[in-house]
Amino acid sequence: MDKRKYLGLLNENYIHVYGKVVKVVGLTVESTGVDAKINDTCDIIIKDTGKRVLCEVVGFRDDRLLLMPYEDVGGVSIGDRVEACGTGYGVPVGRNYLGMVLDGLGRPMDGSEVEAENYYNSEAMPPNPMERVMIDTALTLGVKAVDGLITLGKGQRIGIFAGSGVGKSTLMGMFARNTRADINVIALIGERGREVKEFIERDLGEEGRKRSVIVCATSDQPALLRKKAAKTATAIAEYFRDSGMDVLLMMDSLTRFSMAQREIGLASGEPPVSRGYPPSVYGEMPKLLERAGRTEKGSITGIYTVLVDGDDMNEPIADTARGILDGHIVLSRKLAHKNHYPAIDVLQSISRVMSSIATKEHKNAANTLKNVLATYTESEDLINIGAYKSGSNKEIDYAIQKIDAVNSFLMQQTDEKFSLEETVELMKEIFNG
């Protein structure tokens, strides 16, 4: 009998290989008997209830797999079956998701069924540097202080560096409502559950939501899901970019993404190297941030908030992010205490592409405004105590004359919206009037 024809009928689909749970320590589940790679997904099947718990392979220890769950591991016990699901998780994408709030895996949080147009890899690599298109076009965000003095270009990545409670969520909401970008993708990473609905209804509003996709992973959810939410949002932004659109990707916050990776790294056995952060944190951050940018098809302009612990701008995550990003917007607690909103410290902020995308008259007006603000700031203490005598210095006299108009320009109500052309004209009027 010719066995070959029967052997040819056999297919790997007929063979199911299962493993089993042998140990659970903290955030990780150890399994044997499963053939899987880093970033592959697996299901733990709880024998008592039949419930499937989706996990991801985050490392290896001896001949065991280290799995980390996307959800609570309550009910998992020794001997539960582990089944490999294959390669990394595919994020469902499509225009049908506009206006929706999704979880960290891209599933609608209201439980609705939405047909996906495609699936994108959440672990995609950044574009080839030689395939990137140079940034040469400004992207209007509708906020005078940013458009006028920290002008962003389509495909740029910039950070909002701020402590807690100085108005970064409100500023992000203004960007989402006022921007000239085609699509907003907003990632809320590690947010308090109470603040998610507040941001969507109060800061984002109906106008911003109808052209936005919101991806949310709250602080109570597993570290792997918080990390995955940032990559899911980036994958969704990549889909719209590949469709020929200009996308504004806003992530709040990059710090909580890094803290989630810290939990994963430490649970996997990595040593802490800087203020408790393991090496993988400094490897994951550039891989995430470099995925934004401009290609021949479209652009992703990335705005990432960075929480500065104790307003320390040199703490490890802030320092690393500043070195990767194409600029930074610093929010000042001192300005917020003066009821100066948005509380942007324009002298500490910079856009590294502004010189390439702004017109000559725009740059001249911005430079003059910054010079006036810097001169006044340096002499503010002398002026306030009456120690400065008028006529002693022409530059200080001019700064005193113009400072009220400058501060008026830098402040803006949340419901106000300005085009880039209007912003430049307002700056010119301050010094031409």
C-alpha positions in Angstrom: 0.0 0.0 0.0 1.3 3.4 -1.0 1.3 5.4 2.2 2.5 8.6 0.6 -1.0 9.5 -0.8 -2.4 9.2 2.7 0.4 11.2 4.2 -0.2 13.9 1.6 -3.7 14.3 2.9 -2.5 15.1 6.3 -2.3 18.8 7.1 -1.1 20.7 10.1 -4.7 21.9 10.5 -5.6 18.4 11.7 -3.1 18.5 14.5 -3.8 20.6 17.5 -0.9 21.1 20.0 -1.9 22.4 23.4 0.2 23.4 26.4 -0.7 23.8 30.1 -0.3 26.4 32.8 2.4 25.4 35.2 2.9 28.6 37.2 1.4 32.1 37.8 3.6 34.8 39.4 2.3 38.3 39.6 1.5 39.5 36.1 2.9 36.6 34.3 1.7 33.0 33.5 4.2 30.3 32.8 3.3 27.6 30.3 4.9 24.5 28.8 4.1 22.6 25.6 3.3 25.5 23.3 5.3 26.4 20.2 5.1 30.2 20.0 7.3 33.3 19.4 7.6 36.7 21.1 4.4 38.8 20.4 2.4 35.7 19.4 -1.0 35.4 21.1 -2.3 32.5 23.1 -5.6 31.5 24.8 -5.7 30.1 28.3 -8.9 28.0 28.5 -10.1 27.8 32.1 -11.2 24.3 32.7 -14.0 25.1 35.2 -15.9 27.6 33.0 -14.5 27.2 29.5 -13.7 30.9 29.4 -10.8 31.9 27.1 -8.3 34.4 28.4 -6.3 36.1 25.6 -2.5 36.4 26.4 0.6 37.5 24.6 4.1 35.9 24.7 6.4 38.4 26.4 9.4 36.2 27.1 10.9 32.8 27.9 12.3 31.3 31.0 14.2 28.0 30.5 11.9 25.9 28.4 8.7 27.8 29.5 6.7 30.5 27.8 6.0 33.7 29.8 2.5 34.9 29.0 0.9 38.1 30.0 -2.9 38.4 29.8 -5.0 41.2 28.2 -7.6 40.7 30.9 -8.0 39.6 34.5 -6.5 36.2 35.2 -9.0 35.4 38.0 -10.0 31.7 37.8 -6.8 30.5 36.0 -5.3 27.5 37.7 -2.5 25.0 37.3 -3.1 22.6 34.5 -5.4 24.9 32.4 -5.0 24.4 28.7 -3.0 26.9 26.6 -3.6 27.1 22.9 -1.4 29.1 20.4 -3.4 31.5 18.3 -0.7 32.4 15.8 1.0 35.7 15.0 0.5 39.1 16.6 -2.9 40.6 17.1 -4.5 42.2 14.0 -6.2 45.5 14.6 -9.6 45.9 12.9 -9.6 49.1 10.9 -12.0 51.1 8.7 -14.0 54.3 8.3 -16.9 52.6 10.1 -15.0 53.2 13.3 -15.2 57.0 13.1 -16.9 58.5 16.2 -16.5 55.3 18.2 -14.6 54.5 21.5 -12.6 51.4 21.2 -10.7 49.3 23.8 -7.0 48.5 23.7 -7.6 45.8 21.1 -9.7 47.9 18.8 -13.1 46.5 19.9 -16.0 48.9 20.3 -16.6 49.5 24.1 -20.3 49.8 23.6 -20.4 46.2 22.4 -21.6 47.0 19.0 -20.7 44.9 15.9 -18.7 46.8 13.3 -17.5 45.3 10.0 -13.8 45.9 9.6 -12.5 46.9 6.2 -9.0 45.5 6.9 -6.7 44.3 9.7 -3.4 46.1 10.5 -0.5 44.7 12.5 -0.2 46.5 15.9 3.5 45.6 16.0 4.3 47.1 12.6 7.8 48.5 12.0 8.4 52.2 11.3 8.7 53.3 7.6 12.1 53.0 5.9 13.9 56.4 6.4 14.5 56.6 2.6 10.8 56.3 2.0 9.8 59.2 4.2 8.7 62.5 2.5 10.3 65.7 3.8 8.0 67.9 6.0 7.2 71.1 4.1 3.6 72.0 4.9 2.2 73.5 8.1 -0.7 71.8 9.9 -3.1 74.3 11.5 -4.2 73.3 15.0 -6.4 76.4 15.6 -4.5 77.5 18.8 -2.7 80.9 18.3 0.3 80.2 20.6 1.1 76.9 18.9 0.4 77.9 15.3 2.1 81.2 15.6 5.2 80.3 17.7 5.6 76.5 17.6 4.3 75.8 14.2 3.7 72.1 13.4 4.2 70.4 10.0 2.3 67.5 8.5 4.1 64.4 9.7 5.9 66.0 12.6 6.0 64.5 16.1 5.9 66.7 19.1 5.5 66.3 22.9 3.4 68.2 25.4 5.4 68.2 28.6 3.3 69.0 31.6 2.7 68.1 35.3 -0.7 67.1 36.4 -3.6 69.6 36.3 -2.2 72.3 34.0 -4.6 71.9 31.1 -3.1 69.3 28.7 -6.4 67.5 28.2 -8.2 70.8 27.4 -5.5 71.7 25.0 -5.7 68.3 23.2 -9.5 68.8 22.9 -8.9 72.2 21.3 -6.5 70.6 18.8 -9.0 67.9 18.0 -11.9 70.3 17.4 -9.9 73.0 15.5 -7.3 71.1 13.4 -7.2 71.1 9.6 -6.2 67.4 9.7 -8.7 64.9 8.0 -8.9 62.5 10.9 -8.1 62.4 14.6 -7.0 59.3 16.3 -6.9 59.8 20.1 -5.3 57.3 22.5 -6.1 57.6 26.2 -3.5 55.4 27.9 -3.8 54.8 31.7 -6.5 57.5 32.2 -8.8 57.5 35.2 -12.1 55.9 34.3 -13.9 59.1 35.4 -11.9 61.3 33.0 -12.5 59.3 29.8 -16.2 60.3 29.4 -15.4 63.8 30.6 -12.7 64.2 27.9 -15.0 62.8 25.1 -18.0 64.9 26.0 -16.5 68.1 27.5 -13.1 68.6 25.9 -13.6 66.8 22.5 -17.2 67.6 22.0 -19.5 66.5 19.2 -17.6 68.4 16.6 -14.3 66.7 17.4 -15.8 63.3 18.0 -17.5 62.8 14.6 -14.1 62.8 12.8 -12.2 61.0 15.5 -11.4 57.4 16.6 -10.8 57.1 20.4 -8.8 54.2 21.8 -9.0 53.8 25.6 -7.3 51.7 28.2 -7.9 52.9 31.7 -5.5 52.7 34.7 -7.2 49.7 36.2 -6.6 47.5 33.2 -3.7 45.1 32.7 -0.3 46.6 31.8 -0.2 44.7 28.5 -3.6 46.1 27.4 -2.4 49.7 28.2 0.7 49.1 26.2 -1.3 47.5 23.3 -3.7 50.5 23.2 -0.9 52.8 22.2 0.1 50.5 19.3 -3.5 49.9 18.3 -4.1 53.6 18.0 -1.0 53.9 15.9 -2.1 51.1 13.6 -5.4 52.8 13.1 -3.6 56.0 12.2 -1.5 54.1 9.8 -4.6 52.7 8.0 -6.0 56.2 7.5 -2.5 57.5 6.4 -2.3 54.7 3.8 -5.7 55.7 2.6 -4.2 59.1 1.6 -5.3 61.2 4.6 -3.6 63.6 6.9 -4.0 62.1 10.4 -3.6 63.8 13.8 -2.5 61.2 16.3 -2.8 62.3 19.9 -1.7 60.1 22.8 -2.2 60.8 26.4 0.2 59.8 27.7 3.5 58.5 26.5 4.6 58.3 30.2 1.9 55.8 31.1 2.8 53.7 28.0 6.3 53.5 29.4 5.1 52.7 32.9 3.1 49.8 31.4 6.2 48.6 29.6 8.1 48.9 32.9 5.6 46.6 34.6 5.9 44.1 31.7 9.7 44.2 31.7 10.1 43.8 35.4 7.6 40.9 35.5 9.6 39.2 32.7 12.8 39.4 34.8 14.5 42.4 33.3 16.8 44.4 35.6 15.9 48.0 36.4 18.6 50.4 35.0 17.3 54.0 35.5 14.8 55.0 38.2 13.2 51.5 38.0 12.8 51.5 34.2 14.2 48.3 32.5 16.1 48.5 29.1 13.0 47.5 27.1 11.3 50.8 27.9 14.0 52.7 26.0 13.7 50.3 23.1 9.9 50.4 22.8 9.6 54.1 22.9 11.5 54.9 19.6 9.8 52.0 17.8 6.4 53.5 18.7 7.2 57.2 18.0 9.0 56.5 14.7 5.9 54.9 13.2 4.4 58.4 12.9 5.5 60.6 10.0 4.8 61.5 6.4 4.9 59.1 3.4 4.0 59.5 -0.3 0.4 58.4 0.6 -0.4 60.6 3.6 0.8 61.8 7.0 0.6 61.1 10.7 1.3 64.1 12.8 1.9 62.8 16.4 1.2 64.8 19.6 2.3 62.9 22.7 1.8 64.1 26.2 4.6 63.4 28.7 3.9 63.7 32.4 6.9 65.3 34.1 7.2 63.9 37.7 7.3 66.9 40.1 7.7 69.2 37.1 11.2 67.7 36.5 11.9 68.1 32.8 15.0 65.9 33.0 13.5 62.7 34.4 14.3 59.6 32.3 11.1 59.3 30.2 10.9 63.1 29.5 14.6 63.3 28.6 14.4 60.2 26.3 11.2 61.5 24.6 12.6 64.9 24.0 15.6 63.4 22.2 13.4 61.4 19.8 10.6 63.9 19.1 10.7 66.8 16.6 9.9 69.4 19.3 8.2 70.0 22.6 5.4 72.2 24.0 6.0 72.9 27.7 3.0 73.7 29.9 3.8 75.9 32.9 2.2 75.6 36.3 3.2 79.2 37.1 1.2 80.4 34.1 -1.8 78.2 35.1 -1.7 79.7 38.6 -2.1 83.2 36.9 -5.1 81.9 35.0 -3.2 82.2 31.7 -4.6 79.5 29.4 -3.5 77.6 27.5 -0.5 77.6 29.9 2.1 77.3 27.2 5.6 78.5 28.1 6.6 79.6 24.5 10.1 80.4 25.6 10.7 76.8 26.7 8.9 75.3 23.7 10.2 74.7 20.2 9.2 73.1 16.9 12.3 71.8 15.1 10.6 72.0 11.6 9.1 75.5 12.0 12.0 77.2 10.2 11.4 75.0 7.1 7.6 75.5 6.8 6.9 79.0 8.0 7.0 82.1 5.7 9.6 84.8 6.2 7.1 87.3 7.6 5.7 84.7 9.9 9.1 83.9 11.3 9.9 87.6 11.7 6.7 88.2 13.7 7.3 85.2 15.9 10.9 86.1 16.6 9.9 89.7 17.6 7.2 88.4 19.9 9.6 86.0 21.6 12.3 88.7 22.0 9.7 91.0 23.7 8.5 88.2 26.0 12.1 87.1 26.9 13.2 90.7 27.6 10.2 91.3 29.9 10.5 88.0 31.7 14.2 88.7 32.5 13.3 92.1 34.0 9.9 91.2 35.5 11.1 91.2 39.1 12.7 94.6 38.8 9.6 96.0 37.1 7.2 94.6 39.7 9.1 96.1 42.7 9.5 99.4 41.0 13.3 99.2 40.8 13.4 99.7 37.0 13.5 103.4 35.9 11.8 104.1 32.6 14.2 105.2 29.9 17.2 103.1 31.2 16.9 100.5 28.5 15.0 100.9 25.2 14.4 97.1 24.8 12.8 96.9 28.3 10.7 100.0 27.6 9.5 98.5 24.4 8.7 95.2 26.1 6.7 96.9 28.9 4.8 98.8 26.2 3.9 95.6 24.3 3.6 92.9 27.0 -0.2 93.3 27.5 -0.8 92.8 23.8 1.6 89.8 23.7 -0.2 88.1 26.7 -3.5 88.8 25.1 -2.4 87.0 22.0 -1.0 84.0 23.9 -4.3 83.5 25.8 -7.3 81.9 24.1 -10.7 80.7 25.2 -11.5 77.0 24.6 -14.3 77.8 22.1 -12.1 80.1 20.0 -10.6 79.0 16.7 -8.1 80.8 14.5 -6.7 80.0 11.1 -2.9 80.2 10.5 -3.4 83.3 8.3 -5.4 85.0 11.1 -2.7 84.1 13.7 0.1 85.6 11.6 -1.9 88.8 11.0 -2.6 89.2 14.7 1.1 88.8 15.5 2.0 91.5 13.0 -0.7 93.9 14.3 0.9 93.8 17.8 4.1 95.4 16.4 2.7 97.4 13.5 0.0 99.2 15.4 
